[in-house]
Amino acid sequence: MRSPIDPLDPLSPSDPFDPFTSAVELAAAIRRKEVSPVEVADCCLERMDQLDPRLNAFCHRADDDVRKAASAAADAVVRAPSPEDLPPFHGVPLPIKDLLDVAGWPTTHGSAAAGRAPAAASDPVVQRFADAGFILLGKTTTSEFGALPFTENEALGISRNPWDPDRTPGGSSSGAGAAVAAGMAPIAHAEDGGGSIRIPASCNGLVGLKPTRGLVTNATVSVEGLGTSGVLTRTVADTAAALDVLARHDPAAWWSPPTPHRSFATAMRTDMPTGLRIGVLTDSPIDGIHVHPACTEAVTVTLRALESAGHDIVDTRLPLPPTDELVAAFTTIWNVGGSGVVLADPDRVEPHNRALRDAARAIDSWSYAEGVRKTQQLSRRIVEGFLAGFDLLVTPTMACLPPLVGAWRAGADADPLMALRNSYPMGVFTSVFNVTGQPAISLPIHHDDATGLPVGIQVVAAPWREDLLLQVSRTLELAHPWTDRRPPVG
């Protein structure tokens, strides 16, 4: 497996090792013997020691495993006949979100109700990372079963945002976002079933791509195709190169497309067509949700950059269904699909998830099948409207700034499902495209002047057009560079 991931700005031998160096640059520097995998791993572990007590990004550490893997990777660099014989991300550390199995490590799913037995085998996504040369750095925190866009639970505690530790780093890939933003890891695995890659990308000033439904295969299909694996990174180049690792044909999967004929890293560097039709959505898809002015301003900044690049902003509206239809379509599948985790102690499930599991048990098989059918019809209607009106759609990633820790609790003691409803502003723009399965990316285009917090925008493309999405993302990255921004914690 090869991927053209040579960096745009390689490290020189005289440069000190920077913990915010991109994964692509680190991989190239390791191949050129400018930095050792042992140095990189030690730096990550030291920063975890220093920063994680405050941020709580990691829920499982295996430092001895990391050091052994780094030492073996360093030996392999010395023995390799040529740098090209090494896998593309040889020696680069990457943590795994604690929803996927890693052989020999426990998988808690963010729940005190789950067991702690070591997993017998690794998920195929984890194996692809390992085959690409990544060193598995540990496991990152998640909300229980990945159901909420923040991590504040009994099992794993509270994960915090490096830009403001009084706020959430988003979720459910909470630890992944905090780890990359704070320089504890150059890249992190994440999963997205309603926005869980894109939301922490926005909260932490990162790049987060949710691939097209089915492009990346896990051991099992996640909640009827709503969920998918991906990564959180600091650069578009890292995202493209990591997608080359993940988007591989899996002959054992329920279904899996062929491996793309052209690498995403190559596609990203290809000139983007001009005159693209750019749609805009800044009104909440769910009635009654206010969109923060900084979020709409981020869209305005993005549209100016795209107009300057020769694209056309169109006023065609995306044909979204009424709020009740959209929410019903998502929650029927979400409730049932999220109830499949085998529990060691069901009495310790968090109240909101207990309510969701109770609701799932009340859905008979006919109603579930009907819900899936209606969701597929709704998805087709939205995608057909998208294809007729746009090449790309720009929205805020979230309708709000990263909420304060504990903000979700309002009313949740009386009604546990208020925890979910209170989080709607975080996922209102993202979850639509889990239903449609379209690729969507969050980019850290903007910062709120009043708070200094990062504000992401979401760009959505037609299914299977990750190439176009990465091209426009690279254009925006060049127009509004963000990689020099560093959070106060880190």
KOLDO-158097 format. One record per residue (C-alpha): residue number from 0; y negated, z negated, x negated. Coordinates in nm, 4 decimals. Layout:
BEGIN
SITE     i         c2         c3         c1
SITE   NUM          Y          Z          X
...
***
This chain:
BEGIN
SITE     i         c2         c3         c1
SITE     0     0.0000     0.0000     0.0000
SITE     1    -0.3268     0.1099    -0.1527
SITE     2    -0.6846     0.0789    -0.0339
SITE     3    -0.9978     0.2176    -0.2016
SITE     4    -1.1846    -0.1117    -0.2261
SITE     5    -1.3805    -0.0817    -0.5509
SITE     6    -1.7017    -0.2750    -0.4941
SITE     7    -2.0444    -0.1214    -0.4557
SITE     8    -2.1904    -0.3699    -0.7076
SITE     9    -1.9164    -0.4892    -0.9457
SITE    10    -1.9451    -0.8133    -1.1358
SITE    11    -2.0337    -0.7761    -1.5009
SITE    12    -1.8426    -0.9847    -1.7584
SITE    13    -2.1558    -1.1929    -1.8229
SITE    14    -2.2026    -1.2923    -1.4581
SITE    15    -2.1097    -1.6509    -1.3657
SITE    16    -1.8525    -1.6725    -1.0899
SITE    17    -2.0366    -1.6998    -0.7599
SITE    18    -1.8435    -1.8646    -0.4740
SITE    19    -2.0221    -1.6280    -0.2348
SITE    20    -1.8836    -1.3189    -0.4087
SITE    21    -1.7228    -1.0844    -0.1577
SITE    22    -1.3466    -1.0439    -0.1356
SITE    23    -1.3677    -0.6786    -0.2426
SITE    24    -1.5755    -0.7692    -0.5477
SITE    25    -1.3404    -1.0543    -0.6380
SITE    26    -1.0364    -0.8289    -0.6149
SITE    27    -1.1978    -0.5726    -0.8440
SITE    28    -1.3123    -0.8401    -1.0905
SITE    29    -0.9597    -0.9853    -1.1029
SITE    30    -0.8117    -0.6413    -1.1698
SITE    31    -1.0620    -0.5908    -1.4537
SITE    32    -0.9738    -0.9361    -1.5942
SITE    33    -1.3337    -1.0543    -1.5576
SITE    34    -1.2219    -1.3585    -1.3608
SITE    35    -0.8804    -1.5198    -1.3241
SITE    36    -0.7082    -1.5942    -0.9924
SITE    37    -0.6779    -1.9510    -1.1220
SITE    38    -1.0566    -1.9782    -1.1642
SITE    39    -1.1122    -1.8393    -0.8153
SITE    40    -0.8575    -2.0725    -0.6539
SITE    41    -0.9926    -2.3751    -0.8405
SITE    42    -1.3447    -2.2918    -0.7258
SITE    43    -1.2332    -2.2699    -0.3623
SITE    44    -1.0391    -2.5961    -0.3817
SITE    45    -1.3292    -2.7769    -0.5486
SITE    46    -1.5698    -2.6563    -0.2813
SITE    47    -1.3241    -2.7666    -0.0143
SITE    48    -1.3190    -3.1127    -0.1742
SITE    49    -1.6981    -3.1178    -0.1802
SITE    50    -1.7880    -2.9648     0.1569
SITE    51    -1.4982    -2.9999     0.3962
SITE    52    -1.5400    -3.3742     0.4605
SITE    53    -1.8704    -3.2787     0.6235
SITE    54    -1.7685    -2.9522     0.7928
SITE    55    -1.3996    -3.0063     0.8805
SITE    56    -1.2998    -2.6423     0.8425
SITE    57    -0.9455    -2.7013     0.7132
SITE    58    -0.6659    -2.8772     0.9006
SITE    59    -0.3849    -2.8149     0.6506
SITE    60    -0.4156    -2.8012     0.2746
SITE    61    -0.1388    -2.7079     0.0351
SITE    62    -0.3226    -2.7292    -0.2960
SITE    63    -0.0055    -2.7303    -0.5064
SITE    64     0.1121    -2.4115    -0.3337
SITE    65    -0.2296    -2.2544    -0.3921
SITE    66    -0.2316    -2.3407    -0.7625
SITE    67     0.1232    -2.2137    -0.8129
SITE    68     0.0401    -1.8881    -0.6373
SITE    69    -0.2800    -1.8490    -0.8402
SITE    70    -0.0939    -1.9090    -1.1662
SITE    71     0.1685    -1.6508    -1.0699
SITE    72    -0.1073    -1.4070    -0.9752
SITE    73    -0.2758    -1.4582    -1.3124
SITE    74     0.0537    -1.3889    -1.4920
SITE    75     0.0986    -1.0722    -1.2859
SITE    76    -0.2436    -0.9455    -1.3953
SITE    77    -0.1389    -0.9827    -1.7589
SITE    78     0.1988    -0.8152    -1.7025
SITE    79     0.0770    -0.5253    -1.4862
SITE    80     0.1009    -0.1914    -1.6735
SITE    81    -0.2176    -0.0828    -1.4953
SITE    82    -0.4681    -0.2491    -1.2608
SITE    83    -0.3670     0.0082    -1.0011
SITE    84    -0.0196    -0.1463    -0.9916
SITE    85    -0.1605    -0.4639    -0.8380
SITE    86    -0.1931    -0.4997    -0.4596
SITE    87    -0.5446    -0.4450    -0.3223
SITE    88    -0.6456    -0.8111    -0.2803
SITE    89    -0.4422    -0.9549    -0.5665
SITE    90    -0.5430    -1.3156    -0.6334
SITE    91    -0.8063    -1.3446    -0.3580
SITE    92    -0.7797    -1.6679    -0.1514
SITE    93    -0.7620    -1.6451     0.2277
SITE    94    -0.6941    -1.9236     0.4812
SITE    95    -0.4971    -1.8718     0.8037
SITE    96    -0.6153    -1.9899     1.1446
SITE    97    -0.3837    -2.2600     1.2785
SITE    98    -0.2494    -2.0450     1.5602
SITE    99    -0.0168    -1.8383     1.3390
SITE   100     0.2979    -1.9511     1.1621
SITE   101     0.3095    -1.9713     0.7843
SITE   102     0.6582    -2.0388     0.6492
SITE   103     0.6883    -2.4010     0.5372
SITE   104     0.3603    -2.5120     0.6947
SITE   105     0.3109    -2.6789     1.0347
SITE   106     0.1400    -2.4943     1.3198
SITE   107    -0.0496    -2.7317     1.5490
SITE   108    -0.2318    -2.4793     1.7709
SITE   109    -0.5141    -2.7325     1.7500
SITE   110    -0.3197    -2.9693     1.9745
SITE   111    -0.2025    -3.3277     1.9443
SITE   112     0.0700    -3.2255     2.1896
SITE   113     0.2280    -2.9747     1.9511
SITE   114     0.4951    -3.0640     1.6991
SITE   115     0.4400    -3.0797     1.3247
SITE   116     0.7649    -2.9228     1.2042
SITE   117     0.7264    -2.6636     0.9262
SITE   118     0.7476    -2.3044     1.0489
SITE   119     1.0699    -2.1247     0.9623
SITE   120     0.9038    -1.7876     0.9010
SITE   121     0.5588    -1.6356     0.8697
SITE   122     0.3960    -1.4242     1.1390
SITE   123     0.3879    -1.0513     1.0493
SITE   124     0.0090    -1.0703     1.0109
SITE   125     0.0480    -1.3482     0.7534
SITE   126     0.3104    -1.1424     0.5724
SITE   127     0.0741    -0.8429     0.5560
SITE   128    -0.1889    -1.0626     0.3960
SITE   129     0.0649    -1.1883     0.1421
SITE   130     0.1884    -0.8353     0.0678
SITE   131    -0.1734    -0.7323     0.0025
SITE   132    -0.1977    -0.9961    -0.2712
SITE   133    -0.3947    -1.2659    -0.0905
SITE   134    -0.3308    -1.6274    -0.1899
SITE   135    -0.2879    -1.8342     0.1267
SITE   136    -0.5497    -2.1077     0.0967
SITE   137    -0.4436    -2.3407     0.3777
SITE   138    -0.5010    -2.3464     0.7518
SITE   139    -0.8300    -2.3580     0.9378
SITE   140    -0.9228    -2.5476     1.2507
SITE   141    -0.9132    -2.4107     1.6031
SITE   142    -0.9780    -2.5387     1.9498
SITE   143    -0.6624    -2.6437     2.1322
SITE   144    -0.4574    -2.3253     2.1941
SITE   145    -0.7700    -2.1268     2.1034
SITE   146    -0.9011    -2.1814     2.4554
SITE   147    -1.2613    -2.2861     2.3828
SITE   148    -1.5316    -2.1394     2.1541
SITE   149    -1.5712    -2.4626     1.9558
SITE   150    -1.3399    -2.7146     1.7905
SITE   151    -1.3895    -3.0731     1.9059
SITE   152    -1.0491    -3.2167     1.9873
SITE   153    -0.8134    -3.5083     1.9364
SITE   154    -0.5828    -3.3287     1.6967
SITE   155    -0.8276    -3.1779     1.4499
SITE   156    -1.1586    -3.3530     1.5090
SITE   157    -1.5003    -3.1852     1.5123
SITE   158    -1.5736    -2.8719     1.3101
SITE   159    -1.9383    -2.8270     1.2147
SITE   160    -2.1750    -2.5439     1.1298
SITE   161    -2.2938    -2.5062     0.7659
SITE   162    -2.6333    -2.3892     0.8945
SITE   163    -2.6771    -2.7119     1.0937
SITE   164    -2.3937    -2.9683     1.0965
SITE   165    -2.5185    -3.1030     1.4284
SITE   166    -2.4101    -2.7713     1.5826
SITE   167    -2.0787    -2.5964     1.6368
SITE   168    -1.9635    -2.3120     1.4106
SITE   169    -1.8324    -2.1429     1.7243
SITE   170    -1.4701    -2.0690     1.7880
SITE   171    -1.2040    -2.0703     1.8517
SITE   172    -1.1868    -1.9583     1.4854
SITE   173    -1.4143    -2.2507     1.4028
SITE   174    -1.2809    -2.3467     1.0625
SITE   175    -1.2576    -1.9848     0.9512
SITE   176    -1.6257    -1.9307     1.0232
SITE   177    -1.7397    -2.2511     0.8552
SITE   178    -1.5178    -2.1917     0.5503
SITE   179    -1.6515    -1.8437     0.4767
SITE   180    -2.0140    -1.9296     0.5554
SITE   181    -2.0063    -2.2312     0.3221
SITE   182    -1.8404    -2.0442     0.0360
SITE   183    -1.5110    -2.2321     0.0565
SITE   184    -1.3301    -1.9001     0.1046
SITE   185    -1.4434    -1.5400     0.0508
SITE   186    -1.2638    -1.4199     0.3634
SITE   187    -1.0601    -1.5849     0.6395
SITE   188    -0.8047    -1.4849     0.8988
SITE   189    -0.9263    -1.5224     1.2562
SITE   190    -0.8053    -1.4346     1.6057
SITE   191    -0.9978    -1.3116     1.9088
SITE   192    -0.8816    -1.3444     2.2699
SITE   193    -1.2252    -1.3750     2.4299
SITE   194    -1.4658    -1.3616     2.1379
SITE   195    -1.3072    -1.5947     1.8837
SITE   196    -1.3827    -1.3676     1.5874
SITE   197    -1.7237    -1.2475     1.7029
SITE   198    -1.8587    -1.5831     1.8272
SITE   199    -1.8111    -1.7691     1.4947
SITE   200    -1.9430    -1.4600     1.3162
SITE   201    -2.2661    -1.4955     1.5136
SITE   202    -2.2842    -1.8736     1.4735
SITE   203    -2.2289    -1.8616     1.0965
SITE   204    -2.4108    -1.5440     0.9899
SITE   205    -2.0937    -1.3446     0.9200
SITE   206    -1.9299    -1.0119     1.0001
SITE   207    -1.6527    -1.0267     1.2599
SITE   208    -1.4621    -0.7266     1.3957
SITE   209    -1.2264    -0.7413     1.6928
SITE   210    -1.0011    -0.4357     1.6537
SITE   211    -0.8819    -0.2084     1.9323
SITE   212    -0.6023    -0.3569     2.1418
SITE   213    -0.2720    -0.2847     1.9666
SITE   214    -0.4117    -0.1715     1.6314
SITE   215    -0.3060    -0.5010     1.4685
SITE   216     0.0321    -0.6387     1.5756
SITE   217     0.1437    -1.0014     1.5705
SITE   218     0.4930    -1.1393     1.6227
SITE   219     0.4342    -1.1311     1.9995
SITE   220     0.1741    -0.9700     2.2241
SITE   221    -0.1082    -1.2197     2.2798
SITE   222    -0.1991    -1.2931     2.6448
SITE   223    -0.1270    -0.9437     2.7788
SITE   224    -0.3189    -0.7779     2.4989
SITE   225    -0.6418    -0.9773     2.5314
SITE   226    -0.5960    -1.1277     2.1851
SITE   227    -0.5751    -0.9766     1.8390
SITE   228    -0.5921    -1.0806     1.4750
SITE   229    -0.8700    -0.9925     1.2335
SITE   230    -1.0885    -1.1515     0.9675
SITE   231    -1.4264    -1.3144     0.9148
SITE   232    -1.6186    -1.1877     0.6127
SITE   233    -1.9644    -1.1703     0.4604
SITE   234    -1.9734    -0.7900     0.4205
SITE   235    -1.8800    -0.4781     0.6127
SITE   236    -1.6859    -0.3519     0.3090
SITE   237    -1.4634    -0.6625     0.3172
SITE   238    -1.4002    -0.6126     0.6879
SITE   239    -1.3054    -0.2469     0.6409
SITE   240    -1.0734    -0.3146     0.3478
SITE   241    -0.9031    -0.6040     0.5284
SITE   242    -0.8478    -0.3842     0.8328
SITE   243    -0.6620    -0.1432     0.6049
SITE   244    -0.4263    -0.4315     0.5279
SITE   245    -0.3755    -0.5333     0.8913
SITE   246    -0.3610    -0.1969     1.0697
SITE   247    -0.0110    -0.1005     0.9581
SITE   248     0.2590     0.0482     1.1763
SITE   249     0.5122    -0.2209     1.2667
SITE   250     0.8454    -0.0643     1.3689
SITE   251     0.9725    -0.3985     1.5033
SITE   252     0.6737    -0.4592     1.7312
SITE   253     0.6921    -0.4156     2.1081
SITE   254     0.4652    -0.1191     2.0484
SITE   255     0.2594    -0.0214     1.7453
SITE   256     0.0518     0.2896     1.6684
SITE   257     0.1036     0.4857     1.3470
SITE   258    -0.0808     0.3664     1.0398
SITE   259    -0.4233     0.5387     1.0443
SITE   260    -0.4239     0.8563     0.8352
SITE   261    -0.7554     0.7673     0.6682
SITE   262    -0.8408     0.4258     0.5307
SITE   263    -1.1146     0.2308     0.7042
SITE   264    -1.2752     0.1593     0.3665
SITE   265    -1.3105     0.5347     0.3150
SITE   266    -1.4321     0.5887     0.6712
SITE   267    -1.7000     0.3228     0.6258
SITE   268    -1.8492     0.5156     0.3349
SITE   269    -1.8510     0.8464     0.5230
SITE   270    -2.1876     0.9588     0.6562
SITE   271    -2.2278     0.8680     1.0209
SITE   272    -2.3104     1.1489     1.2663
SITE   273    -2.6697     1.1575     1.3873
SITE   274    -2.7817     1.1779     1.7475
SITE   275    -2.5339     0.9214     1.8764
SITE   276    -2.5913     0.7884     2.2284
SITE   277    -2.6651     0.4164     2.1964
SITE   278    -2.6353     0.2108     2.5133
SITE   279    -2.7913    -0.1329     2.5565
SITE   280    -2.6794    -0.4418     2.7484
SITE   281    -2.8981    -0.7520     2.7310
SITE   282    -2.8501    -0.8913     3.0826
SITE   283    -2.5613    -1.1342     3.1152
SITE   284    -2.2463    -0.9772     3.2651
SITE   285    -2.2034    -1.3059     3.4552
SITE   286    -2.4726    -1.3995     3.7056
SITE   287    -2.6882    -1.7035     3.6387
SITE   288    -2.6618    -1.7150     3.2587
SITE   289    -2.9940    -1.7106     3.0739
SITE   290    -3.0062    -1.5065     2.7524
SITE   291    -3.1992    -1.6762     2.4707
SITE   292    -3.5042    -1.4754     2.3517
SITE   293    -3.3760    -1.4758     1.9920
SITE   294    -3.0602    -1.3006     2.1106
SITE   295    -3.2516    -1.0232     2.2870
SITE   296    -3.4879    -0.9952     1.9888
SITE   297    -3.1848    -0.9358     1.7651
SITE   298    -3.0915    -0.6400     1.9856
SITE   299    -3.4474    -0.5045     1.9655
SITE   300    -3.4373    -0.5211     1.5840
SITE   301    -3.1045    -0.3381     1.5861
SITE   302    -3.2235    -0.0621     1.8171
SITE   303    -3.5272     0.0028     1.5977
SITE   304    -3.2992     0.0486     1.2971
SITE   305    -3.0681     0.2841     1.4875
SITE   306    -3.3588     0.4909     1.6185
SITE   307    -3.4904     0.5205     1.2634
SITE   308    -3.1463     0.6465     1.1594
SITE   309    -3.1715     0.9333     1.4098
SITE   310    -2.9846     0.8002     1.7115
SITE   311    -3.0800     0.8143     2.0778
SITE   312    -3.1231     0.5001     2.2874
SITE   313    -3.0062     0.5777     2.6422
SITE   314    -3.0742     0.3838     2.9607
SITE   315    -2.7353     0.4462     3.1224
SITE   316    -2.5881     0.1181     3.2461
SITE   317    -2.2346     0.0049     3.1716
SITE   318    -2.0453    -0.0067     3.5053
SITE   319    -1.9541    -0.3744     3.5054
SITE   320    -1.7838    -0.5262     3.8114
SITE   321    -1.9293    -0.8156     4.0135
SITE   322    -1.9134    -1.1550     3.8447
SITE   323    -1.6308    -1.2930     4.0591
SITE   324    -1.4125    -0.9881     3.9935
SITE   325    -1.4750    -0.9983     3.6186
SITE   326    -1.4065    -1.3720     3.5890
SITE   327    -1.0933    -1.3495     3.8055
SITE   328    -0.9562    -1.0623     3.5982
SITE   329    -0.9961    -1.2540     3.2746
SITE   330    -0.8916    -1.6020     3.3846
SITE   331    -0.5684    -1.5081     3.5650
SITE   332    -0.4242    -1.3597     3.2475
SITE   333    -0.5883    -1.6194     3.0225
SITE   334    -0.4509    -1.9171     3.2157
SITE   335    -0.0927    -1.7939     3.2180
SITE   336    -0.0921    -1.6441     2.8698
SITE   337    -0.2394    -1.9581     2.7177
SITE   338     0.0329    -2.1779     2.8654
SITE   339     0.3190    -2.0495     2.6540
SITE   340     0.2983    -2.2903     2.3603
SITE   341     0.6048    -2.5144     2.3399
SITE   342     0.4884    -2.8758     2.3303
SITE   343     0.6446    -3.1837     2.1733
SITE   344     0.4354    -3.4257     2.3821
SITE   345     0.2790    -3.2560     2.6895
SITE   346     0.0998    -3.5764     2.7904
SITE   347    -0.1371    -3.5311     2.4946
SITE   348    -0.2753    -3.1942     2.6065
SITE   349    -0.6560    -3.1981     2.6337
SITE   350    -0.7856    -3.2350     2.9942
SITE   351    -0.9304    -2.8825     3.0216
SITE   352    -0.6073    -2.7254     2.9004
SITE   353    -0.4044    -2.9485     3.1300
SITE   354    -0.6127    -2.8135     3.4185
SITE   355    -0.5585    -2.4552     3.2988
SITE   356    -0.1834    -2.5106     3.2650
SITE   357    -0.1720    -2.6622     3.6145
SITE   358    -0.3587    -2.3579     3.7470
SITE   359    -0.1138    -2.1290     3.5681
SITE   360     0.1839    -2.3022     3.7296
SITE   361     0.0288    -2.2336     4.0706
SITE   362     0.0284    -1.8565     4.0041
SITE   363     0.3518    -1.6993     4.1254
SITE   364     0.5012    -1.3951     3.9541
SITE   365     0.3754    -1.1506     4.2199
SITE   366     0.0182    -1.2822     4.1889
SITE   367     0.0315    -1.2596     3.8126
SITE   368     0.1608    -0.9027     3.8211
SITE   369    -0.1118    -0.8159     4.0708
SITE   370    -0.3699    -0.9783     3.8445
SITE   371    -0.2518    -0.7704     3.5490
SITE   372    -0.2658    -0.4528     3.7589
SITE   373    -0.6202    -0.5254     3.8783
SITE   374    -0.7296    -0.6076     3.5254
SITE   375    -0.5955    -0.2756     3.4003
SITE   376    -0.7778    -0.0922     3.6785
SITE   377    -1.0990    -0.2771     3.6022
SITE   378    -1.0603    -0.1998     3.2318
SITE   379    -1.0130     0.1712     3.3018
SITE   380    -1.3235     0.1782     3.5185
SITE   381    -1.5373     0.0169     3.2489
SITE   382    -1.4036     0.2339     2.9657
SITE   383    -1.4431     0.5561     3.1646
SITE   384    -1.8049     0.4612     3.2323
SITE   385    -1.8544     0.3796     2.8652
SITE   386    -1.7133     0.7133     2.7493
SITE   387    -1.9301     0.9032     2.9964
SITE   388    -2.2502     0.7256     2.8962
SITE   389    -2.2356     0.6112     2.5335
SITE   390    -2.0986     0.6564     2.1868
SITE   391    -2.1880     0.2958     2.1029
SITE   392    -2.3137    -0.0047     2.2967
SITE   393    -2.5361    -0.2798     2.1528
SITE   394    -2.5444    -0.6293     2.3053
SITE   395    -2.6216    -0.9801     2.1865
SITE   396    -2.3026    -1.1389     2.0558
SITE   397    -2.3854    -1.4600     2.2417
SITE   398    -2.6373    -1.5462     2.5116
SITE   399    -2.7337    -1.8639     2.3247
SITE   400    -2.7833    -2.0133     1.9817
SITE   401    -2.4951    -2.2215     1.8412
SITE   402    -2.4788    -2.5232     2.0758
SITE   403    -2.5098    -2.8804     1.9598
SITE   404    -2.1849    -3.0671     1.9034
SITE   405    -2.0778    -3.2294     2.2292
SITE   406    -2.2925    -3.0084     2.4540
SITE   407    -1.9801    -2.8874     2.6324
SITE   408    -1.9103    -3.2372     2.7672
SITE   409    -2.1723    -3.2229     3.0455
SITE   410    -1.9828    -3.2829     3.3692
SITE   411    -1.6421    -3.2498     3.2010
SITE   412    -1.5359    -3.6077     3.2729
SITE   413    -1.5493    -3.5379     3.6466
SITE   414    -1.4237    -3.1785     3.6231
SITE   415    -1.2320    -3.0886     3.3046
SITE   416    -1.2900    -2.7164     3.3632
SITE   417    -1.6620    -2.7732     3.3082
SITE   418    -1.5759    -2.7645     2.9372
SITE   419    -1.4886    -2.3983     2.9849
SITE   420    -1.7771    -2.3176     3.2189
SITE   421    -2.0305    -2.4813     2.9881
SITE   422    -1.9183    -2.2443     2.7143
SITE   423    -1.9710    -1.9252     2.9182
SITE   424    -2.3011    -1.8418     2.7405
SITE   425    -2.1088    -1.8226     2.4127
SITE   426    -1.8515    -1.5689     2.5332
SITE   427    -2.0196    -1.3850     2.8188
SITE   428    -2.0858    -1.0687     2.6136
SITE   429    -1.7637    -1.0740     2.4117
SITE   430    -1.4833    -1.1371     2.6624
SITE   431    -1.5530    -0.8154     2.8564
SITE   432    -1.4248    -0.6152     2.5612
SITE   433    -1.1078    -0.8203     2.5308
SITE   434    -1.0366    -0.6998     2.8842
SITE   435    -1.1108    -0.3354     2.7959
SITE   436    -0.9480    -0.3589     2.4530
SITE   437    -1.2374    -0.1778     2.2837
SITE   438    -1.3282    -0.2456     1.9208
SITE   439    -1.6372    -0.4631     1.8846
SITE   440    -1.8120    -0.6110     1.5831
SITE   441    -2.0651    -0.8913     1.5413
SITE   442    -2.3250    -0.8443     1.2677
SITE   443    -2.5716    -1.1106     1.1402
SITE   444    -2.8811    -0.8982     1.1900
SITE   445    -3.1293    -1.1689     1.2844
SITE   446    -3.2328    -1.5326     1.2385
SITE   447    -3.4094    -1.7494     1.4917
SITE   448    -3.7530    -1.8346     1.3535
SITE   449    -3.7695    -2.1763     1.5184
SITE   450    -3.4341    -2.3109     1.3978
SITE   451    -3.3373    -2.0856     1.1064
SITE   452    -3.0005    -2.0274     1.2725
SITE   453    -2.8261    -1.6900     1.2390
SITE   454    -2.8177    -1.4659     1.5465
SITE   455    -2.5557    -1.1936     1.5778
SITE   456    -2.5570    -0.8651     1.7627
SITE   457    -2.2452    -0.6966     1.8963
SITE   458    -2.1767    -0.3250     1.8599
SITE   459    -1.8986    -0.1794     2.0752
SITE   460    -1.7263     0.1582     2.0315
SITE   461    -1.4700     0.3606     2.2234
SITE   462    -1.1043     0.2636     2.1738
SITE   463    -0.9678     0.3571     1.8291
SITE   464    -1.3166     0.4313     1.6887
SITE   465    -1.3260     0.1563     1.4287
SITE   466    -1.4357     0.4277     1.1854
SITE   467    -1.7593     0.4861     1.3768
SITE   468    -1.8106     0.1132     1.4246
SITE   469    -1.7815     0.0505     1.0510
SITE   470    -2.0145     0.3395     0.9678
SITE   471    -2.2902     0.2108     1.1949
SITE   472    -2.2306    -0.1434     1.0676
SITE   473    -2.2788    -0.0268     0.7097
SITE   474    -2.6003     0.1508     0.8152
SITE   475    -2.7320    -0.1713     0.9691
SITE   476    -2.6222    -0.3765     0.6680
SITE   477    -2.8288    -0.1505     0.4417
SITE   478    -3.1273    -0.1600     0.6784
SITE   479    -3.1195    -0.5393     0.7207
SITE   480    -2.9302    -0.6937     0.4251
SITE   481    -2.7875    -1.0367     0.4962
SITE   482    -2.5560    -1.1251     0.2067
SITE   483    -2.8222    -1.3197     0.0147
SITE   484    -2.8707    -1.5658     0.3005
SITE   485    -2.7020    -1.8986     0.2280
SITE   486    -2.6627    -2.1949     0.4655
SITE   487    -2.8063    -2.5369     0.3739
SITE   488    -2.4554    -2.6851     0.3519
SITE   489    -2.2871    -2.4815     0.0821
***
